[in-house]
């Protein structure tokens, strides 16, 4: 999938109705039987996924401006956040599964970072390679999550994660072009998309493990 195709997918998905918000979602660390468990999960995973896009955006901005110390700090936070996302699933799926998800999230970040670095360096082939890696990784994460939880359709996850990758690409390109108004709109769409992804994941957790919430 080339850059143009991925961005067209993003535009198509963003023009569709937002997924219905899930009221019955929960935190993987919540105490079983508490009414607040589902809500705690929803809020916790929303925070984690929004932090992901916040720190990636921070890296992209610093990288574009040549602020290496700021970029390195943001990169470290992206990695720490990925570990938190992966480990949030350990109580339900075990540490080996969490470690596998962390590996996949690291590959996602590696592809986004590669795209940002290639964009700053003006390397078109590097950008194309990064898009290919993002596309492959989206499918791998979707397969992992769908295999772990039968309530998560793989095709749905591929579409959502591909759109997420498209947001990263659009944002980096807009920053490079100094189109800050467009980037502001992308940031809003990106954040809202993360809320939908978090809600989708947590709703599936509650459905798969009703005795834990």
Backbone as ProteinMPNN parsed JSONL, in Angstrom:
{"seq_chain_A": "XXXXXXXXXXXXXXXXXXXXXXXXXXXXXXXXXXXXXXXXXXXXXXXXXXXXXXXXXXXXXXXXXXXXXXXXXXXXXXXXXXXXXXXXXXXXXXXXXXXXXXXXXXXXXXXXXXXXXXXXXXXXXXXXXXXXXXXXXXXXXXXXXXXXXXXXXXXXXXXXXXXXXXXXXXXXXXXXXXXXXXXXXXXXXXXXXXXXXXXXXXXXXXXXXXXXX", "coords_chain_A": {"N_chain_A": [[0.849, -1.191, 0.0], [0.714, 2.122, -1.003], [1.645, 5.544, -0.124], [-0.357, 7.369, -0.951], [-2.6, 5.706, -1.24], [-2.963, 4.798, 1.393], [-3.537, 7.191, 2.71], [-5.906, 7.875, 1.449], [-7.521, 5.845, 2.404], [-7.602, 6.584, 5.07], [-9.013, 9.033, 4.877], [-11.458, 8.103, 3.958], [-12.315, 6.474, 6.084], [-12.492, 8.354, 8.129], [-14.614, 9.812, 7.288], [-16.771, 8.302, 7.782], [-19.48, 7.317, 10.025], [-18.794, 7.748, 13.495], [-17.716, 5.096, 15.571], [-20.019, 3.508, 17.769], [-20.154, 4.574, 21.125], [-18.922, 2.68, 23.84], [-20.442, 1.603, 26.735], [-20.007, -0.387, 28.535], [-17.189, -1.076, 29.54], [-13.928, -1.935, 30.83], [-11.255, -1.828, 33.325], [-8.249, -3.68, 33.207], [-7.046, -4.212, 35.54], [-8.95, -3.974, 37.437], [-11.066, -4.592, 40.294], [-12.904, -7.564, 40.537], [-16.405, -7.6, 40.061], [-17.036, -5.013, 40.828], [-18.942, -2.118, 40.141], [-17.698, 0.02, 39.011], [-15.571, -0.967, 37.646], [-15.645, -1.464, 34.836], [-15.844, 1.125, 33.775], [-13.478, 2.21, 34.737], [-11.576, 0.821, 33.244], [-12.097, 1.706, 30.657], [-11.457, 4.447, 30.861], [-8.765, 4.304, 31.653], [-7.458, 2.97, 29.511], [-8.087, 4.713, 27.456], [-6.574, 6.956, 28.245], [-3.968, 5.892, 27.996], [-3.751, 5.334, 25.218], [-4.151, 7.855, 24.087], [-1.959, 9.148, 25.134], [-0.014, 7.865, 23.671], [-0.281, 8.945, 21.008], [0.178, 11.584, 21.647], [2.892, 11.698, 22.495], [4.186, 10.7, 20.236], [3.557, 12.699, 18.411], [4.899, 14.798, 19.677], [7.512, 13.965, 19.272], [7.655, 14.109, 16.461], [7.337, 16.852, 15.99], [9.577, 17.952, 17.357], [11.615, 16.663, 15.976], [11.281, 17.682, 13.407], [12.01, 20.281, 13.879], [14.618, 20.056, 14.545], [15.371, 19.683, 17.168], [17.145, 17.867, 19.074], [17.462, 16.899, 21.741], [14.919, 17.231, 22.834], [13.511, 15.608, 21.057], [14.645, 13.092, 21.592], [13.834, 12.722, 24.222], [11.041, 12.603, 23.893], [10.89, 10.297, 22.308], [11.748, 8.347, 24.132], [9.614, 8.453, 25.89], [7.56, 7.518, 24.257], [8.286, 4.841, 24.015], [8.143, 4.006, 26.704], [5.422, 4.374, 27.138], [4.366, 2.495, 25.354], [5.133, 0.146, 26.619], [3.523, 0.335, 28.881], [0.952, 0.136, 27.759], [1.064, -2.471, 26.688], [1.565, -3.991, 29.024], [-0.76, -3.554, 30.406], [-2.476, -5.469, 29.612], [-1.511, -7.804, 30.632], [-2.551, -8.948, 33.123], [-4.82, -10.331, 32.243], [-4.145, -11.838, 29.957], [-1.614, -12.797, 30.356], [1.975, -12.517, 30.877], [3.705, -13.301, 28.708], [2.087, -12.804, 26.441], [1.724, -10.071, 26.714], [4.342, -9.247, 26.332], [4.673, -9.948, 23.669], [2.857, -8.23, 22.439], [4.086, -5.821, 23.076], [6.377, -5.984, 21.503], [5.229, -5.789, 18.961], [4.106, -3.234, 19.112], [6.432, -1.78, 19.376], [7.495, -2.144, 16.853], [5.618, -0.744, 15.386], [6.066, 1.892, 16.305], [8.717, 2.127, 15.472], [8.402, 2.179, 12.686], [6.916, 4.542, 12.323], [8.722, 6.426, 13.349], [10.789, 6.066, 11.533], [9.536, 7.039, 9.239], [9.203, 9.733, 9.941], [11.878, 10.513, 10.269], [12.844, 10.055, 7.689], [11.289, 11.852, 6.271], [12.198, 14.322, 7.238], [14.786, 14.191, 6.28], [14.31, 14.258, 3.608], [13.964, 11.937, 2.087], [12.454, 10.085, -0.116], [12.186, 7.341, -0.734], [12.722, 6.179, 1.707], [10.491, 7.021, 3.138], [8.486, 5.612, 1.766], [9.225, 2.991, 2.364], [8.787, 3.013, 5.113], [6.008, 3.329, 5.196], [5.193, 0.91, 4.105], [6.087, -0.792, 6.121], [4.49, 0.093, 8.243], [1.959, -0.676, 7.301], [2.185, -3.479, 7.142], [2.656, -3.996, 9.834], [0.264, -3.097, 11.016], [-1.51, -5.073, 10.196], [-0.376, -7.243, 11.51], [-0.658, -6.586, 14.239], [-3.444, -6.471, 14.361], [-4.081, -9.14, 13.792], [-2.932, -10.397, 16.008], [-4.456, -9.326, 18.174], [-7.074, -10.078, 17.452], [-6.862, -12.827, 17.482], [-6.383, -13.254, 20.168], [-8.73, -12.321, 21.307], [-11.945, -13.17, 20.599], [-13.964, -11.388, 20.163], [-13.108, -9.296, 18.712], [-13.131, -8.382, 15.569], [-10.939, -9.197, 12.962], [-10.719, -7.868, 10.481], [-11.924, -5.446, 11.013], [-10.155, -4.383, 12.893], [-7.825, -4.163, 11.338], [-8.591, -2.133, 9.576], [-8.988, 0.002, 11.376], [-6.436, 0.288, 12.554], [-4.891, 0.79, 10.328], [-5.925, 3.24, 9.561], [-5.068, 4.681, 11.749], [-2.282, 4.633, 11.36], [-2.265, 6.144, 9.037], [-2.996, 8.622, 10.036], [-0.681, 9.327, 11.484], [1.138, 9.599, 9.349], [-0.035, 11.659, 7.784], [0.067, 13.746, 9.631], [2.851, 14.098, 10.068], [3.67, 14.862, 7.494], [2.196, 17.234, 7.188], [3.304, 18.834, 9.202], [5.864, 19.02, 8.166], [5.344, 20.514, 5.907], [4.603, 22.828, 7.026], [1.95, 23.299, 7.422], [0.046, 24.129, 9.567], [-2.58, 24.509, 10.359], [-3.971, 22.451, 9.092], [-2.686, 20.321, 10.325], [-3.551, 20.661, 12.916], [-6.211, 19.902, 12.68], [-5.847, 17.257, 11.972], [-4.671, 16.302, 14.306], [-6.823, 16.507, 16.111], [-8.608, 14.657, 14.955], [-7.032, 12.374, 15.157], [-6.739, 12.048, 17.938], [-9.436, 11.6, 18.684], [-9.859, 9.25, 17.292], [-8.21, 7.505, 18.682], [-9.596, 7.33, 21.08], [-11.839, 5.928, 20.254], [-10.633, 3.529, 19.435], [-9.592, 2.625, 21.892], [-11.989, 2.294, 23.326], [-13.188, 0.291, 21.809], [-11.429, -1.863, 22.183], [-11.558, -2.224, 24.998], [-14.254, -2.767, 25.431], [-14.443, -5.234, 24.208], [-12.817, -6.71, 25.907], [-14.306, -6.727, 28.298], [-16.506, -8.184, 27.453], [-15.337, -10.636, 26.877], [-14.243, -11.39, 29.316], [-16.28, -11.409, 31.512], [-16.502, -12.037, 34.199], [-14.466, -10.721, 35.428], [-15.032, -8.145, 35.838]], "CA_chain_A": [[0.0, 0.0, 0.0], [1.534, 3.319, -1.058], [1.216, 6.637, 0.763], [-1.618, 7.925, -1.427], [-3.68, 4.76, -0.938], [-3.197, 4.794, 2.826], [-4.195, 8.439, 3.09], [-7.284, 7.802, 0.969], [-8.225, 4.997, 3.364], [-7.826, 7.413, 6.249], [-10.076, 9.996, 4.585], [-12.712, 7.348, 3.871], [-12.722, 6.053, 7.422], [-12.851, 9.517, 8.938], [-15.88, 10.356, 6.809], [-17.833, 7.408, 8.197], [-19.945, 7.602, 11.38], [-17.937, 7.267, 14.566], [-18.191, 3.881, 16.223], [-20.827, 3.799, 18.947], [-19.397, 4.525, 22.365], [-19.249, 1.507, 24.631], [-20.607, 1.941, 28.146], [-19.565, -1.498, 29.367], [-15.781, -1.368, 29.349], [-13.331, -2.002, 32.161], [-9.813, -1.829, 33.508], [-7.77, -5.036, 33.401], [-6.592, -4.347, 36.91], [-10.068, -3.661, 38.325], [-11.539, -5.653, 41.176], [-14.082, -8.215, 39.977], [-17.683, -7.365, 40.706], [-17.305, -3.613, 41.119], [-19.628, -1.454, 39.048], [-16.801, 1.002, 38.4], [-14.481, -1.641, 36.95], [-15.734, -1.255, 33.389], [-15.535, 2.526, 33.485], [-12.054, 2.426, 34.992], [-10.817, 0.311, 32.103], [-12.302, 2.624, 29.539], [-10.7, 5.683, 31.082], [-7.331, 4.001, 31.711], [-6.939, 2.692, 28.169], [-8.169, 5.966, 26.694], [-5.401, 7.755, 28.605], [-2.766, 5.284, 27.448], [-3.677, 5.484, 23.761], [-3.97, 9.279, 23.771], [-0.558, 9.44, 25.43], [0.77, 7.366, 22.538], [-0.249, 9.919, 19.913], [0.763, 12.826, 22.156], [4.35, 11.63, 22.49], [4.646, 10.584, 18.845], [3.461, 14.052, 17.861], [5.989, 15.573, 20.264], [8.733, 13.582, 18.563], [7.604, 14.617, 15.088], [7.565, 18.297, 16.036], [10.967, 18.194, 17.728], [12.45, 16.169, 14.887], [11.164, 18.642, 12.319], [12.697, 21.522, 14.276], [16.015, 19.765, 14.84], [15.591, 19.722, 18.619], [17.479, 16.479, 19.343], [17.211, 16.534, 23.131], [13.468, 17.104, 22.976], [13.095, 14.436, 20.288], [15.071, 11.893, 22.311], [12.958, 12.583, 25.387], [9.743, 12.147, 23.399], [11.046, 8.908, 21.871], [11.786, 7.52, 25.336], [8.257, 8.404, 26.427], [6.786, 6.629, 23.382], [8.642, 3.47, 24.386], [7.574, 3.742, 28.028], [3.97, 4.27, 26.969], [4.092, 1.207, 24.706], [5.249, -0.872, 27.667], [2.335, 0.446, 29.733], [-0.177, -0.413, 27.013], [1.219, -3.922, 26.626], [1.445, -4.587, 30.351], [-2.132, -3.435, 30.907], [-3.19, -6.695, 29.245], [-0.874, -8.956, 31.273], [-3.381, -9.664, 34.103], [-5.82, -11.176, 31.593], [-3.587, -12.714, 28.925], [-0.305, -13.282, 30.755], [3.114, -11.688, 30.497], [4.203, -13.583, 27.354], [1.247, -12.097, 25.474], [2.052, -8.647, 26.852], [5.653, -9.05, 25.704], [4.482, -10.022, 22.218], [2.23, -6.976, 22.018], [5.094, -4.771, 23.164], [7.22, -6.117, 20.313], [4.468, -5.261, 17.828], [4.003, -1.787, 19.285], [7.754, -1.232, 19.09], [7.62, -2.114, 15.396], [4.78, 0.378, 14.941], [6.802, 3.119, 16.58], [9.887, 2.157, 14.609], [7.985, 2.585, 11.345], [6.554, 5.968, 12.372], [9.977, 7.181, 13.513], [11.482, 5.978, 10.248], [8.871, 7.962, 8.319], [9.536, 11.097, 10.36], [13.29, 10.767, 9.971], [12.993, 10.122, 6.225], [10.659, 13.1, 5.821], [13.114, 15.408, 7.564], [15.955, 14.062, 5.409], [13.894, 14.356, 2.22], [14.199, 10.643, 1.466], [11.168, 9.543, -0.546], [12.185, 5.882, -0.632], [12.608, 5.871, 3.126], [9.089, 7.208, 3.512], [7.723, 4.494, 1.211], [9.572, 1.81, 3.154], [8.122, 3.152, 6.4], [4.586, 3.078, 4.982], [5.049, -0.538, 3.942], [6.253, -1.382, 7.451], [3.286, 0.425, 9.012], [0.861, -1.48, 6.785], [2.422, -4.857, 7.597], [2.507, -4.019, 11.285], [-1.163, -2.972, 11.346], [-2.092, -6.396, 10.006], [0.157, -8.126, 12.539], [-1.315, -6.248, 15.511], [-4.844, -6.884, 14.23], [-4.124, -10.601, 13.913], [-2.629, -10.731, 17.403], [-5.588, -8.984, 19.038], [-8.236, -10.878, 17.067], [-6.602, -14.192, 17.943], [-6.514, -13.265, 21.625], [-10.097, -12.0, 21.726], [-12.859, -13.43, 19.478], [-14.911, -10.283, 20.013], [-12.446, -8.261, 17.926], [-12.988, -8.822, 14.175], [-9.627, -8.822, 12.434], [-10.849, -6.884, 9.398], [-12.221, -4.163, 11.658], [-8.923, -3.891, 13.494], [-6.918, -3.75, 10.264], [-9.05, -0.826, 9.098], [-8.748, 1.012, 12.404], [-5.005, 0.499, 12.739], [-4.398, 1.423, 9.104], [-6.305, 4.649, 9.671], [-4.167, 5.272, 12.742], [-1.02, 4.88, 10.674], [-2.492, 7.25, 8.121], [-2.956, 9.859, 10.82], [0.729, 9.648, 11.736], [1.751, 10.041, 8.096], [-0.583, 12.964, 7.436], [0.571, 14.719, 10.594], [4.261, 14.367, 9.797], [3.747, 15.622, 6.245], [1.669, 18.575, 7.42], [4.318, 19.56, 9.957], [6.949, 19.314, 7.238], [4.885, 21.568, 4.989], [4.207, 23.959, 7.874], [0.499, 23.488, 7.3], [-0.305, 23.898, 10.963], [-4.04, 24.438, 10.493], [-4.344, 21.086, 8.716], [-2.168, 19.424, 11.356], [-4.431, 20.778, 14.077], [-7.392, 19.07, 12.401], [-5.409, 15.863, 12.042], [-4.484, 15.981, 15.721], [-8.14, 16.285, 16.708], [-9.116, 13.385, 14.439], [-6.174, 11.329, 15.709], [-7.107, 11.848, 19.343], [-10.761, 10.979, 18.73], [-9.714, 7.884, 16.806], [-7.631, 6.734, 19.782], [-10.667, 7.066, 22.039], [-12.657, 4.871, 19.665], [-9.859, 2.294, 19.504], [-9.557, 2.198, 23.295], [-13.325, 1.819, 23.685], [-13.405, -0.971, 21.105], [-10.628, -2.888, 22.847], [-12.02, -2.485, 26.351], [-15.564, -3.414, 25.341], [-14.187, -6.642, 23.893], [-12.29, -7.328, 27.117], [-15.418, -6.942, 29.217], [-17.335, -9.259, 26.913], [-14.609, -11.89, 26.957], [-13.982, -11.723, 30.716], [-17.318, -10.737, 32.315], [-16.309, -12.301, 35.632], [-13.37, -9.907, 35.936], [-15.45, -6.744, 35.943]], "C_chain_A": [[0.88, 1.235, 0.0], [0.936, 4.431, -0.198], [-0.15, 7.17, 0.348], [-2.781, 7.02, -1.075], [-4.012, 4.774, 0.541], [-3.907, 6.056, 3.281], [-5.644, 8.469, 2.614], [-8.124, 6.926, 1.887], [-8.559, 5.783, 4.615], [-8.987, 8.369, 6.033], [-11.43, 9.3, 4.551], [-13.223, 6.968, 5.241], [-13.188, 7.231, 8.266], [-14.169, 10.13, 8.497], [-17.059, 9.493, 7.219], [-18.271, 7.743, 9.61], [-18.988, 7.017, 12.41], [-18.557, 6.037, 15.202], [-18.985, 4.268, 17.476], [-19.982, 3.653, 20.197], [-19.885, 3.35, 23.206], [-19.317, 1.893, 26.104], [-20.051, 0.853, 29.051], [-18.134, -1.881, 29.036], [-15.093, -1.311, 30.694], [-11.828, -2.032, 32.176], [-9.344, -3.239, 33.811], [-7.285, -5.284, 34.825], [-7.729, -4.14, 37.915], [-10.45, -4.863, 39.167], [-12.82, -6.229, 40.611], [-15.316, -7.858, 40.785], [-17.973, -5.914, 41.025], [-17.933, -2.955, 39.902], [-18.707, -0.483, 38.319], [-15.688, 0.348, 37.587], [-14.475, -1.378, 35.463], [-15.351, 0.179, 33.016], [-14.056, 2.81, 33.693], [-11.19, 1.942, 33.834], [-10.902, 1.258, 30.935], [-11.436, 3.863, 29.68], [-9.197, 5.423, 31.059], [-6.761, 3.762, 30.317], [-7.068, 3.904, 27.254], [-6.935, 6.825, 26.978], [-4.137, 7.204, 27.948], [-2.64, 5.514, 25.945], [-3.551, 6.939, 23.333], [-2.534, 9.701, 24.069], [0.343, 8.968, 24.295], [0.851, 8.432, 21.444], [0.342, 11.252, 20.366], [2.282, 12.789, 22.047], [4.911, 11.431, 21.094], [4.609, 11.951, 18.173], [4.595, 14.927, 18.386], [7.307, 15.249, 19.581], [8.759, 14.204, 17.167], [7.891, 16.119, 15.038], [9.029, 18.603, 16.332], [11.91, 17.77, 16.612], [12.449, 17.149, 13.722], [11.959, 19.907, 12.611], [14.167, 21.303, 14.612], [16.369, 19.838, 16.306], [15.866, 18.294, 19.103], [17.173, 16.066, 20.784], [15.717, 16.331, 23.369], [12.967, 15.865, 22.241], [13.455, 13.144, 21.016], [14.191, 11.645, 23.534], [11.592, 12.051, 24.974], [9.806, 10.691, 22.968], [11.06, 7.962, 23.067], [10.399, 7.382, 25.947], [7.345, 7.513, 25.566], [7.032, 5.176, 23.777], [8.044, 3.103, 25.742], [6.066, 3.564, 27.955], [3.592, 2.938, 26.327], [4.163, 0.076, 25.716], [4.019, -0.85, 28.574], [1.105, -0.138, 29.048], [-0.107, -1.937, 27.003], [0.98, -4.568, 27.987], [0.051, -4.463, 30.942], [-2.943, -4.694, 30.599], [-2.645, -7.932, 29.956], [-1.766, -9.673, 32.29], [-4.41, -10.604, 33.472], [-5.204, -12.208, 30.653], [-2.219, -13.288, 29.281], [0.826, -12.417, 30.223], [3.676, -12.024, 29.118], [3.398, -12.862, 26.266], [1.537, -10.601, 25.516], [3.387, -8.343, 26.177], [5.538, -9.078, 24.173], [3.845, -8.736, 21.692], [3.231, -5.837, 22.06], [6.014, -4.806, 21.943], [6.522, -5.515, 19.086], [4.331, -3.743, 17.911], [5.346, -1.106, 19.009], [7.981, -1.15, 17.583], [6.791, -0.976, 14.799], [5.524, 1.701, 15.13], [8.031, 3.238, 15.68], [9.549, 2.623, 13.203], [7.62, 4.069, 11.296], [7.808, 6.834, 12.485], [10.766, 7.197, 12.199], [10.868, 6.958, 9.251], [9.226, 9.403, 8.652], [10.973, 11.44, 9.99], [13.516, 10.913, 8.463], [12.396, 11.413, 5.675], [11.582, 14.285, 6.065], [14.322, 15.391, 6.623], [15.611, 14.177, 3.936], [14.115, 13.075, 1.434], [12.866, 9.97, 1.118], [11.101, 8.029, -0.391], [12.066, 5.439, 0.822], [11.182, 6.01, 3.62], [8.239, 6.048, 3.007], [7.976, 3.215, 1.994], [8.855, 1.831, 4.501], [6.619, 2.872, 6.281], [4.324, 1.582, 4.829], [5.157, -1.243, 5.288], [5.035, -1.114, 8.328], [2.112, -0.452, 8.598], [0.976, -2.926, 7.247], [2.187, -4.985, 9.092], [1.05, -3.916, 11.71], [-1.853, -4.326, 11.233], [-1.636, -7.358, 11.096], [-0.492, -7.858, 13.898], [-2.773, -6.693, 15.479], [-4.982, -8.389, 14.398], [-3.88, -11.039, 15.348], [-3.842, -10.494, 18.303], [-6.817, -9.833, 18.731], [-8.079, -12.328, 17.51], [-6.793, -14.299, 19.448], [-7.957, -13.085, 22.076], [-11.051, -12.175, 20.55], [-13.884, -12.328, 19.25], [-14.319, -9.116, 19.22], [-12.263, -8.772, 16.5], [-11.684, -8.312, 13.575], [-9.72, -7.756, 11.35], [-11.14, -5.489, 9.957], [-10.95, -3.551, 12.235], [-7.925, -3.432, 12.44], [-7.3, -2.36, 9.769], [-8.739, 0.275, 10.103], [-7.264, 1.329, 12.546], [-4.36, 1.111, 11.501], [-4.729, 2.908, 9.1], [-5.409, 5.372, 10.669], [-2.808, 5.573, 12.126], [-1.122, 6.043, 9.706], [-2.49, 8.596, 8.822], [-1.513, 10.284, 11.076], [1.387, 10.241, 10.487], [1.282, 11.448, 7.718], [-0.015, 14.047, 8.348], [2.025, 15.101, 10.314], [4.427, 15.2, 8.526], [3.259, 17.053, 6.43], [2.645, 19.425, 8.222], [5.479, 19.951, 9.045], [6.61, 20.438, 6.277], [4.482, 22.845, 5.716], [2.737, 24.322, 7.686], [-0.112, 23.197, 8.664], [-1.814, 23.829, 11.186], [-4.522, 23.03, 10.152], [-3.881, 20.101, 9.779], [-3.035, 19.48, 12.609], [-5.681, 19.929, 13.889], [-7.042, 17.588, 12.46], [-5.234, 15.427, 13.488], [-5.823, 15.7, 16.4], [-8.717, 14.941, 16.259], [-8.334, 12.212, 15.018], [-6.557, 11.014, 17.148], [-8.464, 11.153, 19.451], [-10.695, 9.522, 18.277], [-9.124, 6.985, 17.892], [-8.675, 6.413, 20.842], [-11.55, 5.924, 21.544], [-11.931, 3.528, 19.751], [-9.829, 1.748, 20.923], [-10.91, 1.635, 23.724], [-13.622, 0.46, 23.05], [-12.67, -2.108, 21.804], [-11.195, -3.237, 24.224], [-13.4, -3.125, 26.367], [-15.404, -4.91, 25.065], [-13.636, -7.383, 25.105], [-13.406, -7.667, 28.097], [-16.29, -8.106, 28.752], [-16.647, -10.605, 27.038], [-14.413, -12.348, 28.397], [-15.006, -11.047, 31.639], [-17.143, -10.933, 33.825], [-15.203, -11.459, 36.253], [-13.795, -8.465, 36.194], [-16.679, -6.585, 36.823]], "O_chain_A": [[1.71, 1.399, 0.895], [-0.141, 4.276, 0.379], [-1.009, 7.4, 1.199], [-3.836, 7.499, -0.658], [-5.183, 4.764, 0.92], [-4.784, 6.0, 4.143], [-6.511, 9.021, 3.292], [-9.297, 7.216, 2.126], [-9.658, 5.669, 5.158], [-9.851, 8.505, 6.899], [-12.425, 9.828, 5.049], [-14.409, 7.115, 5.538], [-14.154, 7.125, 9.021], [-14.781, 10.888, 9.249], [-18.212, 9.884, 7.037], [-17.522, 8.39, 10.341], [-18.443, 5.929, 12.222], [-19.775, 5.95, 15.352], [-18.654, 5.24, 18.155], [-19.187, 2.719, 20.315], [-21.08, 3.062, 23.278], [-18.363, 2.445, 26.653], [-19.668, 1.119, 30.19], [-17.885, -2.87, 28.348], [-15.619, -0.698, 31.623], [-11.196, -2.243, 31.141], [-9.982, -3.937, 34.6], [-7.135, -6.428, 35.253], [-7.488, -4.132, 39.122], [-10.19, -6.008, 38.796], [-13.728, -5.484, 40.243], [-15.288, -7.816, 42.015], [-19.082, -5.607, 41.463], [-17.515, -3.198, 38.77], [-18.914, -0.195, 37.14], [-14.936, 1.045, 36.906], [-13.425, -1.099, 34.883], [-14.62, 0.404, 32.052], [-13.447, 3.556, 32.926], [-10.194, 2.575, 33.486], [-9.897, 1.575, 30.299], [-10.764, 4.276, 28.734], [-8.436, 6.222, 30.512], [-5.701, 4.29, 29.979], [-6.237, 4.098, 26.367], [-6.322, 7.36, 26.053], [-3.332, 7.962, 27.407], [-1.563, 5.848, 25.45], [-2.912, 7.231, 22.322], [-1.959, 10.515, 23.346], [1.352, 9.606, 23.994], [1.946, 8.781, 21.003], [0.939, 11.97, 19.564], [2.893, 13.741, 21.561], [5.993, 11.93, 20.787], [5.534, 12.314, 17.446], [5.183, 15.706, 17.636], [8.125, 16.137, 19.337], [9.775, 14.76, 16.749], [8.599, 16.595, 14.151], [9.65, 19.414, 15.646], [12.897, 18.453, 16.339], [13.491, 17.415, 13.123], [12.513, 20.527, 11.703], [14.882, 22.254, 14.929], [17.532, 20.034, 16.659], [14.94, 17.586, 19.499], [16.665, 14.967, 21.007], [15.307, 15.374, 24.025], [12.099, 15.153, 22.744], [12.657, 12.207, 21.051], [13.847, 10.505, 23.843], [11.045, 11.158, 25.621], [8.877, 9.927, 23.231], [10.45, 6.894, 23.021], [10.045, 6.321, 26.462], [6.463, 6.835, 26.093], [6.097, 4.381, 23.863], [7.5, 2.011, 25.908], [5.502, 2.703, 28.63], [2.602, 2.321, 26.719], [3.349, -0.847, 25.68], [3.532, -1.902, 28.987], [0.307, -0.829, 29.682], [-1.099, -2.612, 27.278], [0.277, -5.573, 28.088], [-0.29, -5.185, 31.879], [-3.963, -4.957, 31.236], [-3.255, -8.999, 29.889], [-1.751, -10.903, 32.331], [-4.826, -11.574, 34.105], [-5.695, -13.334, 30.565], [-1.717, -14.17, 28.584], [0.662, -11.682, 29.249], [4.095, -11.111, 28.407], [3.964, -12.371, 25.289], [1.59, -9.944, 24.476], [3.542, -7.308, 25.53], [6.219, -8.326, 23.476], [4.234, -8.219, 20.645], [3.231, -4.977, 21.179], [6.383, -3.758, 21.415], [7.145, -4.823, 18.281], [4.428, -3.05, 16.899], [5.391, 0.003, 18.476], [8.589, -0.197, 17.095], [7.204, -0.328, 13.837], [5.595, 2.521, 14.215], [8.345, 4.321, 15.187], [10.311, 3.373, 12.593], [7.968, 4.769, 10.345], [7.937, 7.849, 11.8], [11.333, 8.219, 11.813], [11.585, 7.627, 8.507], [9.514, 10.201, 7.76], [11.251, 12.519, 9.466], [14.274, 11.774, 8.017], [12.927, 11.999, 4.731], [11.732, 15.15, 5.202], [14.819, 16.443, 6.219], [16.508, 14.193, 3.093], [14.421, 13.122, 0.242], [12.233, 9.356, 1.977], [10.078, 7.491, 0.034], [11.398, 4.452, 1.131], [10.718, 5.207, 4.429], [7.371, 5.553, 3.725], [7.052, 2.445, 2.256], [8.375, 0.801, 4.975], [6.03, 2.25, 7.165], [3.347, 1.057, 5.363], [4.408, -2.18, 5.565], [4.597, -1.992, 9.07], [1.354, -0.92, 9.448], [-0.003, -3.528, 7.688], [1.596, -5.959, 9.559], [0.637, -4.576, 12.664], [-2.681, -4.681, 12.072], [-2.414, -8.194, 11.556], [-0.835, -8.793, 14.621], [-3.28, -7.232, 16.463], [-5.897, -8.86, 15.073], [-4.545, -11.947, 15.847], [-4.209, -11.358, 19.098], [-7.523, -10.26, 19.645], [-9.059, -12.979, 17.871], [-7.299, -15.303, 19.949], [-8.364, -13.629, 23.102], [-10.982, -11.406, 19.591], [-14.594, -12.34, 18.245], [-14.956, -8.073, 19.074], [-11.326, -9.528, 16.242], [-11.37, -7.126, 13.675], [-8.896, -6.843, 11.302], [-10.658, -4.485, 9.434], [-10.7, -2.355, 12.086], [-7.251, -2.419, 12.626], [-6.434, -1.509, 9.567], [-8.281, 1.354, 9.728], [-6.877, 2.494, 12.648], [-3.393, 1.865, 11.611], [-3.915, 3.733, 8.687], [-5.037, 6.527, 10.462], [-2.247, 6.646, 12.345], [-0.188, 6.832, 9.566], [-2.035, 9.594, 8.263], [-1.162, 11.452, 10.909], [2.095, 11.245, 10.558], [2.088, 12.314, 7.377], [0.339, 15.133, 7.89], [2.38, 16.279, 10.323], [5.23, 16.132, 8.489], [3.85, 17.985, 5.883], [2.796, 20.615, 7.949], [6.009, 21.059, 9.132], [7.478, 21.216, 5.882], [4.069, 23.822, 5.091], [2.343, 25.485, 7.779], [-0.712, 22.144, 8.878], [-2.271, 23.157, 12.11], [-5.38, 22.48, 10.841], [-4.595, 19.153, 10.102], [-3.231, 18.468, 13.282], [-6.156, 19.305, 14.837], [-7.83, 16.769, 12.933], [-5.605, 14.312, 13.854], [-5.938, 14.754, 17.179], [-9.247, 14.181, 17.07], [-8.913, 11.172, 15.332], [-6.684, 9.849, 17.525], [-8.616, 10.214, 20.232], [-11.395, 8.665, 18.817], [-9.506, 5.82, 18.002], [-8.641, 5.337, 21.439], [-11.956, 5.059, 22.32], [-12.534, 2.512, 20.096], [-10.018, 0.551, 21.137], [-10.969, 0.613, 24.408], [-14.229, -0.409, 23.675], [-13.226, -3.19, 21.994], [-11.3, -4.412, 24.574], [-13.685, -3.949, 27.236], [-16.13, -5.739, 25.613], [-13.951, -8.555, 25.311], [-13.442, -8.763, 28.656], [-16.752, -8.911, 29.561], [-17.308, -11.615, 27.282], [-14.415, -13.547, 28.676], [-14.638, -10.204, 32.458], [-17.579, -10.103, 34.623], [-15.018, -11.478, 37.47], [-13.015, -7.662, 36.707], [-17.16, -5.468, 37.015]]}, "name": "protein", "num_of_chains": 1, "seq": "XXXXXXXXXXXXXXXXXXXXXXXXXXXXXXXXXXXXXXXXXXXXXXXXXXXXXXXXXXXXXXXXXXXXXXXXXXXXXXXXXXXXXXXXXXXXXXXXXXXXXXXXXXXXXXXXXXXXXXXXXXXXXXXXXXXXXXXXXXXXXXXXXXXXXXXXXXXXXXXXXXXXXXXXXXXXXXXXXXXXXXXXXXXXXXXXXXXXXXXXXXXXXXXXXXXXX"}
